Amino acid sequence: MALRVSAGILLYRRSGGRVEVLLAHPGGPYFEAKDLGHWTIPKGEVDVGEELEAVARREFEEETGHRVPDGATAPLGAIVQKGGKTVHAWAVEGDLDPALAASNTFEVEWPPRSGRRQTFPEIDRVAWLGLDDARRAVKSTQVPLIDRLEERLSGA
């Protein structure tokens, strides 16, 4: 089985004395009624020979419709999700309006075995969440990325 690797950006901002992160909710019919524990950082799969940070930037733009803000990136390391996929992440400080976010799309047969194909956004929405709310919303295996960001910002 081939190793699956993704790369993503954890965008953060300082608002009212607290840190917020931008998380993405997966689109499509499977995730429509799922919320807590299903959000993710904007990320995508890395093909052989691709540079990880470049993929993270590309996928952020594809999934939010916004370029990664200019500025320094801070590596947050990698985590392994339950399905075995390794996710590499970078933190970047910036801001964007979630109402203006727009994701790329994918096509799937829906309903199953109906013969009909429908198009869905890969990400149906993004939202700014405080760190505690983000830890509840994000996939449990991605919580360490939020923890690492908080440690980095606190100077630990």
BELDA-V892699 format. One record per run of one state. SS is the DSSP state (H for helix, E for strand, C for the rest). FROM is the first residue (numbers start at 1). TO is the last residue. If there is no record, write none. Layout:
BEGIN
<<SS FROM TO> <SS FROM TO>>
END
This chain:
BEGIN
<<C 1 4> <E 5 15> <C 16 17> <E 18 26> <C 27 38> <E 39 40> <C 41 41> <E 42 45> <C 46 51> <H 52 64> <C 65 72> <E 73 80> <C 81 85> <E 86 93> <C 94 97> <H 98 100> <C 101 104> <E 105 109> <C 110 116> <E 117 121> <C 122 122> <E 123 130> <H 131 137> <E 138 138> <C 139 139> <H 140 154> <C 155 156>>
END
